[in-house]
Amino acid sequence: MKFCFSVLLAALFLMAVPSHAQMGIYINPVGVRVSNSQSDTGPFAFLGDGQSSRMFWGANIGFYDDFFHGKSIDAGIDLRDMVVGGNNARLNSFLVGVRVVPKNLLPDSWRPYVQVSGGAGTTRAPHSAIHVSRGQYGVFAGADYKLNRYIDVKAFEIGYGALSTVNSTTYGSVGGDSYPSSRTLSFSGGLVFRIR
């Protein structure tokens, strides 16, 4: 987590961008539903013994830079660190994504966006100290509403993705690493502090 936060700060302060770039920092509450196609049992069951889905709650901390400005779209990057927990289990996701903001779809105060992100998700089961980091992806769509020159309201953001979590097949079993990926469905909203 400290490394991810350092990457976010470095991106914010060391990135050379043109003066017309749209940049922002956001810290938003997030709810994430994590689900599996089958339930897991034992001390390494990420969702809990015999559970196939669970809600996790926490925060998204991120930074975006829409540095490309075209006739019909703006585009750039998004870096985010999501930290959520539920039933004493933890999920920490660090994702880097490509963000596209279409123009002229809504009134000027609205900035809808879509993005595709990839990175790493680290999970810890409720009754174990073992952390597992695996690849993770996510597809997000949302809209920001401009309040003033420096503050936007993230009216909503919905995301869908997948990652492999810590599980009893990986640890404590001879079965190997064949446990299916968990699916994530996230909902978020809050404030965006624009830098430019």
ZITA-V567371 format. One record per pair of residues at least 4 apart in sequence whose C-alpha atoms are under 7 Angstrom apart, sorted by the first residue. I is the first residue (numbers start at 0). GAP is how many residues later the second one is. Records with the same first field share a line. If there is no record, write none. Layout:
BEGIN
I: GAP ; GAP
END
This chain:
BEGIN
0: 4
1: 4
2: 4
3: 4 ; 77 ; 90
4: 4
5: 4
6: 4
7: 4 ; 55 ; 71
8: 4
9: 4
10: 4
16: 4 ; 50
20: 44 ; 45 ; 46 ; 175
21: 43 ; 44 ; 45 ; 174
22: 41 ; 42 ; 43 ; 171 ; 172 ; 173
23: 39 ; 40 ; 41 ; 168 ; 169 ; 170 ; 171
24: 37 ; 38 ; 39 ; 167 ; 168 ; 169
25: 35 ; 36 ; 37 ; 165 ; 166 ; 167
26: 32 ; 33 ; 34 ; 35 ; 164
27: 31 ; 32 ; 33 ; 160 ; 161 ; 162 ; 163
28: 29 ; 30 ; 31 ; 159 ; 160 ; 161
29: 27 ; 28 ; 29 ; 30 ; 156 ; 157 ; 158
30: 24 ; 25 ; 26 ; 27 ; 155 ; 156 ; 157
31: 23 ; 24 ; 25 ; 152 ; 153 ; 154 ; 155
32: 20 ; 21 ; 22 ; 23 ; 151 ; 152 ; 153
33: 19 ; 20 ; 21 ; 148 ; 149 ; 150 ; 151
34: 17 ; 18 ; 19 ; 147 ; 148 ; 149
35: 16 ; 17 ; 146 ; 147
36: 15
37: 14
38: 11 ; 12 ; 13
39: 5 ; 9 ; 10 ; 11 ; 128
40: 4 ; 8 ; 9 ; 127
41: 7 ; 126
42: 84 ; 85
43: 81 ; 83 ; 84 ; 122 ; 123 ; 124 ; 127
44: 4 ; 80 ; 121 ; 122 ; 123
45: 43 ; 78 ; 79 ; 80 ; 119 ; 120 ; 121
46: 4 ; 5 ; 6 ; 7
47: 78
54: 31
55: 28 ; 29 ; 30
56: 27 ; 28 ; 29
57: 25 ; 26 ; 27
58: 23 ; 24 ; 25
59: 20 ; 21 ; 22 ; 23
60: 19 ; 20 ; 21
61: 17 ; 18 ; 19
62: 15 ; 16 ; 17
63: 13 ; 14 ; 15
64: 11 ; 12 ; 13
65: 8 ; 9 ; 10 ; 11
66: 8 ; 9
67: 6 ; 7 ; 8
68: 4 ; 5 ; 6
69: 4
71: 30 ; 31
72: 27 ; 28 ; 29 ; 30
73: 26 ; 27 ; 28
74: 24 ; 25 ; 26
75: 22 ; 23 ; 24
76: 20 ; 21 ; 22
77: 18 ; 19 ; 20 ; 21
78: 16 ; 17 ; 18
79: 14 ; 15 ; 16
80: 12 ; 13 ; 14
81: 10 ; 11 ; 12
82: 8 ; 9 ; 10
83: 6 ; 7 ; 8
84: 4 ; 5 ; 6
85: 4
86: 39
87: 38
88: 35 ; 36 ; 37
89: 33 ; 34 ; 35
90: 30 ; 31 ; 32 ; 33
91: 29 ; 30 ; 31
92: 27 ; 28 ; 29
93: 25 ; 26 ; 27
94: 22 ; 23 ; 24 ; 25
95: 21 ; 22 ; 23
96: 18 ; 19 ; 20 ; 21
97: 17 ; 18 ; 19
98: 14 ; 15 ; 16 ; 17
99: 13 ; 14 ; 15
100: 10 ; 11 ; 12 ; 13
101: 10 ; 11
105: 4
108: 36 ; 37
109: 33 ; 34 ; 35 ; 36
110: 32 ; 33 ; 34
111: 30 ; 31 ; 32
112: 28 ; 29 ; 30
113: 26 ; 27 ; 28
114: 24 ; 25 ; 26
115: 22 ; 23 ; 24
116: 20 ; 21 ; 22
117: 18 ; 19 ; 20
118: 16 ; 17 ; 18
119: 13 ; 14 ; 15 ; 16
120: 12 ; 13 ; 14 ; 15 ; 42
121: 9 ; 10 ; 11 ; 12
122: 8 ; 9 ; 10 ; 42 ; 43
123: 4 ; 5 ; 6 ; 7 ; 8 ; 42
124: 41
131: 33 ; 34
133: 29 ; 30
134: 28
135: 26 ; 27
136: 24 ; 25 ; 26
137: 21 ; 22 ; 23 ; 24
138: 20 ; 21 ; 22
139: 17 ; 18 ; 19 ; 20
140: 16 ; 17 ; 18
141: 14 ; 15 ; 16
142: 11 ; 12 ; 13 ; 14
143: 8 ; 9 ; 10 ; 11
144: 7 ; 8 ; 9 ; 10
145: 5 ; 6 ; 7
146: 4 ; 5 ; 6
147: 4
149: 43 ; 44 ; 45
150: 40 ; 41 ; 42 ; 43
151: 39 ; 40 ; 41
152: 37 ; 38 ; 39
153: 35 ; 36 ; 37 ; 38
154: 34 ; 35
155: 32 ; 33
156: 30 ; 31 ; 32
157: 28 ; 29 ; 30
158: 26 ; 27 ; 28
159: 24 ; 25 ; 26
160: 22 ; 23 ; 24
161: 19 ; 20 ; 21 ; 22
162: 18 ; 19 ; 20
163: 16 ; 17 ; 18
164: 17
165: 4
166: 4
167: 4 ; 5
168: 4 ; 6 ; 7 ; 8 ; 9 ; 10
169: 6 ; 7
END
